[in-house]
Every structure is written in structure tokens, then in C-alpha cells.
């Protein structure tokens, strides 16, 4: 698989940050870091805690990514081969699991 182009890195991070602003007030920031063909997504909660959320595997275009959910009990990522939604839909799914019950501070 080719390396993730810089323009794709920028657009992915921008899309996820904008999506989080609209749908996830429990998050004050979304960080995306890259290593090889992977993008690691971490959310920052309102209390400052950092929470790993998911790992995306570049699939050759800005809109083709494999999804893996962070599993705290094993401190690893579990691939979701059945998931075929957009990165924003994957983000929502992961946030529902990890932070859905956290109420933002007023």
C-alpha cells in the first residue's frame, strides 16, 4: 500500500475534528497521528484526559480506510472487517462505545 499523501492526512484530520465539534461535545480536541499506512485517532476529554479511539488503515484513497477500534482491556486495536461506513461514521461508532455515556461539563 502506498504511503498516505500529505493532502489526505490533512483532510482526514480536518474532517474528524469538524465532525467531533458538531456531534461530540465531550471532546475538546481530536488528534490524528500517522505511522506508515495507519492513522491513530485520539480524543481529548473535557477534563484533559487523552483517550485512544481508533486506528485507520489507508486503503489507497482519502475515503477508503480500514477501521480498528481501540480495546482498553488488551491495550490494542481490533480490526472491524465488517464495517464499511465513512470515517465519520466509524468515528461515531467508536465514540458511542468509548464516550457515549460521558456528559460534558457545562
C-alpha positions, 0 to 999 in steps of 0.5 A, a space after each residue: 500500500 502506498 504511503 498516505 499523501 500529505 493532502 489526505 492526512 490533512 483532510 482526514 484530520 480536518 474532517 474528524 475534528 469538524 465532525 467531533 465539534 458538531 456531534 461530540 461535545 465531550 471532546 475538546 480536541 481530536 488528534 490524528 497521528 500517522 505511522 506508515 499506512 495507519 492513522 491513530 485517532 485520539 480524543 481529548 476529554 473535557 477534563 484533559 484526559 487523552 483517550 485512544 479511539 481508533 486506528 485507520 488503515 489507508 486503503 489507497 484513497 482519502 475515503 477508503 480506510 480500514 477501521 480498528 477500534 481501540 480495546 482498553 482491556 488488551 491495550 490494542 486495536 481490533 480490526 472491524 472487517 465488517 464495517 464499511 461506513 465513512 470515517 465519520 461514521 466509524 468515528 461515531 461508532 467508536 465514540 458511542 462505545 468509548 464516550 457515549 455515556 460521558 456528559 460534558 461539563 457545562 
